Amino acid sequence: MEHQVAKEAHAVAPPPNSVEAGKPAGVGGVVQSENPSPLCFSFTYPGCWDFDVPPAQAPVPADKAAAGSATDRDAVLAKVEMERKLSMVKAWEEHEKSKVDNRAEQKMSYILSWENTKKASIEAKLRTREEKLEKKKAEYAEKMRNQMAAIHKEAEEKRASVEAKRQEEVLKYQETAAKHRSKGTTPKKKFLQCFG
């Protein structure tokens, strides 16, 4: 009984001074109706029905007053109980949502960490492969440069050999020409077919 009286007292508490008449005061708020009577309040809750507590009227017979006030009190108590249940449901919903958000955030953090680890591993492998390829490229380039140097050396040796042979043959023919000049003879071979 004391619990019901406390709920009833809570349900008809006057609104704070900052709330304007006719406007909702928020979840579970109390708003005065257009009638400025201090005993008439409008209870507004999102998603619930609105109702006005009737203002005090002319005195009614005792049996009707007792029946009417009991009915009004029961309606108010039922409304308060519904509001309590709705607030509990809302609190539970918010708690569950926050748990879901926290779990999702932890999973996202784990996925990001996993992704970064895998990327770092792949990048390390790529750098290692690139270093190996660069080393092989440098070795191959050195090998090719050595081959080119060997070819150049061989070509120089062949040029020198050809030049030496040419000079020997030129010297030989110069000596033969000098002999022919001194003897006054001509060579036996006809090197100038067109003049002969």
C-alpha positions as CSV (number, residue, x, y, z in Angstrom):
1,M,0.0,0.0,0.0
2,E,2.8,2.4,0.9
3,H,4.4,1.6,-2.5
4,Q,1.2,2.5,-4.4
5,V,0.9,5.8,-2.4
6,A,4.5,6.7,-3.2
7,K,3.9,6.0,-6.9
8,E,0.7,8.1,-6.9
9,A,2.6,11.0,-5.2
10,H,5.3,10.7,-7.8
11,A,2.8,10.7,-10.6
12,V,1.1,14.0,-9.6
13,A,4.2,16.0,-8.7
14,P,4.2,19.5,-10.1
15,P,6.4,20.2,-13.2
16,P,9.6,22.2,-13.0
17,N,9.3,25.9,-13.6
18,S,11.3,25.8,-16.8
19,V,8.7,23.6,-18.6
20,E,6.2,25.6,-20.8
21,A,2.6,24.7,-20.7
22,G,1.5,22.3,-23.5
23,K,5.0,21.2,-24.4
24,P,6.5,17.8,-23.5
25,A,9.1,17.8,-20.7
26,G,10.9,14.7,-22.0
27,V,10.6,11.0,-21.2
28,G,8.6,10.6,-18.1
29,G,7.9,14.3,-17.8
30,V,4.9,16.1,-16.6
31,V,3.4,19.1,-18.5
32,Q,0.6,21.4,-17.4
33,S,-2.4,21.4,-19.6
34,E,-3.9,24.6,-21.0
35,N,-6.2,24.8,-18.0
36,P,-4.1,26.6,-15.4
37,S,-5.7,24.6,-12.5
38,P,-2.9,23.4,-10.2
39,L,-4.5,19.9,-10.0
40,C,-4.7,19.2,-13.7
41,F,-1.5,17.8,-15.4
42,S,-0.9,16.1,-18.7
43,F,1.4,13.0,-18.7
44,T,3.2,12.6,-22.0
45,Y,5.5,9.7,-22.9
46,P,6.9,8.9,-26.4
47,G,5.2,5.9,-27.8
48,C,2.5,5.9,-25.1
49,W,-1.0,7.4,-24.8
50,D,-1.6,10.8,-23.2
51,F,-4.2,11.5,-20.7
52,D,-5.3,14.4,-18.4
53,V,-6.0,14.0,-14.8
54,P,-9.4,15.8,-14.4
55,P,-9.3,19.0,-12.4
56,A,-11.0,19.3,-9.1
57,Q,-14.7,19.9,-9.6
58,A,-17.7,20.6,-7.5
59,P,-18.1,18.3,-4.5
60,V,-19.6,14.9,-5.4
61,P,-21.4,12.5,-3.1
62,A,-19.1,10.4,-1.0
63,D,-19.9,7.1,-2.6
64,K,-19.3,8.5,-6.1
65,A,-16.2,10.3,-5.0
66,A,-14.7,7.2,-3.5
67,A,-15.4,5.1,-6.6
68,G,-14.1,7.9,-9.0
69,S,-10.9,8.6,-7.0
70,A,-10.2,4.8,-6.8
71,T,-10.7,4.4,-10.5
72,D,-8.5,7.4,-11.2
73,R,-5.9,6.2,-8.8
74,D,-5.9,2.8,-10.4
75,A,-5.5,4.3,-13.9
76,V,-2.6,6.5,-12.6
77,L,-1.0,3.5,-10.9
78,A,-1.4,1.4,-14.0
79,K,0.1,4.2,-16.1
80,V,3.1,4.5,-13.7
81,E,3.6,0.8,-13.7
82,M,3.6,0.8,-17.6
83,E,6.1,3.7,-17.6
84,R,8.3,1.8,-15.2
85,K,8.3,-1.2,-17.4
86,L,8.9,0.9,-20.5
87,S,11.9,2.6,-18.9
88,M,13.2,-0.8,-17.8
89,V,12.9,-2.1,-21.4
90,K,14.6,1.0,-22.7
91,A,17.5,0.7,-20.2
92,W,17.9,-3.0,-21.1
93,E,17.8,-2.1,-24.8
94,E,20.5,0.6,-24.4
95,H,22.6,-1.8,-22.3
96,E,22.4,-4.6,-24.9
97,K,23.1,-2.1,-27.7
98,S,26.2,-0.9,-25.9
99,K,27.4,-4.5,-25.4
100,V,26.9,-5.2,-29.2
101,D,28.7,-2.0,-30.0
102,N,31.6,-2.9,-27.7
103,R,31.9,-6.4,-29.2
104,A,31.8,-5.1,-32.7
105,E,34.5,-2.5,-31.8
106,Q,36.7,-5.2,-30.4
107,K,36.3,-7.3,-33.5
108,M,37.0,-4.3,-35.7
109,S,40.2,-3.6,-33.7
110,Y,41.2,-7.3,-34.0
111,I,40.6,-7.3,-37.7
112,L,42.6,-4.0,-38.1
113,S,45.5,-5.5,-36.1
114,W,45.4,-8.7,-38.2
115,E,45.3,-6.8,-41.4
116,N,48.3,-4.6,-40.4
117,T,50.3,-7.7,-39.3
118,K,49.6,-9.5,-42.6
119,K,50.4,-6.4,-44.6
120,A,53.7,-5.9,-42.7
121,S,54.6,-9.5,-43.3
122,I,53.9,-9.3,-47.0
123,E,55.8,-6.0,-47.3
124,A,58.8,-7.6,-45.5
125,K,58.7,-10.5,-48.0
126,L,58.5,-8.1,-50.9
127,R,61.5,-6.1,-49.7
128,T,63.5,-9.3,-49.2
129,R,62.6,-10.5,-52.7
130,E,63.4,-7.1,-54.2
131,E,66.8,-7.1,-52.4
132,K,67.5,-10.6,-53.8
133,L,66.5,-9.5,-57.3
134,E,68.6,-6.4,-57.0
135,K,71.6,-8.5,-55.9
136,K,71.0,-10.9,-58.8
137,K,70.6,-8.0,-61.2
138,A,73.9,-6.5,-60.0
139,E,75.7,-9.8,-60.3
140,Y,74.3,-10.4,-63.7
141,A,75.2,-6.9,-64.8
142,E,78.7,-7.4,-63.5
143,K,78.9,-10.7,-65.4
144,M,77.7,-9.0,-68.6
145,R,80.2,-6.1,-68.1
146,N,83.0,-8.7,-67.7
147,Q,81.9,-10.5,-70.8
148,M,81.8,-7.2,-72.7
149,A,85.3,-6.4,-71.4
150,A,86.5,-9.9,-72.5
151,I,85.0,-9.4,-76.0
152,H,86.5,-5.9,-76.3
153,K,90.0,-7.3,-75.2
154,E,89.7,-10.2,-77.7
155,A,88.6,-7.7,-80.5
156,E,91.6,-5.5,-79.6
157,E,93.9,-8.5,-79.8
158,K,92.5,-9.5,-83.2
159,R,92.8,-5.9,-84.5
160,A,96.4,-5.8,-83.3
161,S,97.1,-9.1,-85.0
162,V,95.6,-7.9,-88.3
163,E,97.5,-4.6,-88.0
164,A,100.8,-6.5,-87.4
165,K,100.1,-8.8,-90.3
166,R,99.2,-5.9,-92.5
167,Q,102.4,-4.1,-91.6
168,E,104.5,-7.2,-92.2
169,E,102.9,-7.7,-95.7
170,V,103.4,-4.0,-96.5
171,L,107.0,-4.2,-95.4
172,K,107.5,-7.4,-97.5
173,Y,106.0,-5.8,-100.6
174,Q,108.0,-2.6,-100.1
175,E,111.2,-4.8,-99.9
176,T,110.2,-6.7,-103.0
177,A,109.4,-3.4,-104.9
178,A,112.8,-2.1,-103.8
179,K,114.5,-5.2,-105.2
180,H,112.7,-4.9,-108.5
181,R,113.6,-1.2,-108.7
182,S,117.3,-2.0,-108.1
183,K,117.4,-4.8,-110.7
184,G,115.0,-3.0,-113.1
185,T,112.7,-6.0,-113.4
186,T,108.9,-6.3,-113.0
187,P,107.1,-8.6,-110.7
188,K,105.9,-11.9,-112.2
189,K,102.4,-11.6,-110.9
190,K,100.1,-9.3,-112.9
191,F,98.4,-7.3,-110.2
192,L,97.1,-4.7,-112.6
193,Q,95.3,-6.8,-115.1
194,C,93.7,-3.8,-116.8
195,F,97.1,-2.3,-117.7
196,G,98.7,-5.5,-119.0
